[in-house]
Amino acid sequence: MIDAKLYVIDYALHGQPKSFIIRAERMDNAEAWHWASCDAGVGRIGRYGREHVRKMSKPMAERYGISEVSWRQSG
């Protein structure tokens, strides 16, 4: 994680705005939806760095009340 950067992810959970900061090597919309679902308690975070976890997709996250996911680089 030498090239890791800080990202701010904003989302809504059942209409309530939420926000958090995460350190990651890369970020895109799919990653942001997955991490928002993890922050909401729906997605799964692997126990080990090498454990391959199935990412939460946008349609699946929306079923759990997650919406309006956006991200930006911190700083």
N, C-alpha and C positions, 0 to 999 in steps of 0.2 A: 504494500500500500504506500509506496514511496510517492506516487503521483496523486494521492488522494486529495480531494478538495471538499470543502464544506458546502452543502446545499440546504436551502430552506424549502420545505414542502408544506404547502397550504392545502387544506381540504375541508370538506364539510361532512360531518357525521350526523345523520338524521336532522340536517338543517343547522346544526351548531358548528360554528367555525373552529377549526383546530389548526395548529401549526407546530412544526418541530424542525430541528436541524440534524442532519446526518452527514457523516464523513463517508465518501465513496470515491472510487477511482473514476467512475463515469455515471452519468445520469441521463435518462431519456424519459419519455412519457410512460412507457411500460414499467420501467423501474420505479418511477414516482408512484404509480398506482399500487404497485406491490408494497412499497414501503409505507404508504398511507394505510393500507389494509393491516400491515403489521402493527403500526402505531395504534390503530383502532382495536386491536386485539383479535382480529379475524385471520390475518395471514400468519404464516409460520416462518420462523427464523431458524436456520440450521444450527445445530449444536456445535459443529466443527466447521472450520473454514472451508474444508473440502467437501462437506456434505452437500449433495445436490438436492435442492428443495424446489418443488414445483412452484413457479411464480403465480401470484394471484392476478388474474386478468381484470380489465376494466369492467366487462359485463358481470363477472362474478362479484367483484367488489361492490358494484351498484346494487346487487341483490341484498347486500348487508347494510345498505343505507349510506354508503360512501359516495360522495359526488364532488364536483368542482375541484378536482385535483390540479394543482399547478406547482411548478418548481422554478427555482432560480438559484444561481450561484451566490453564496453568501459573500459579503464584503463589498 
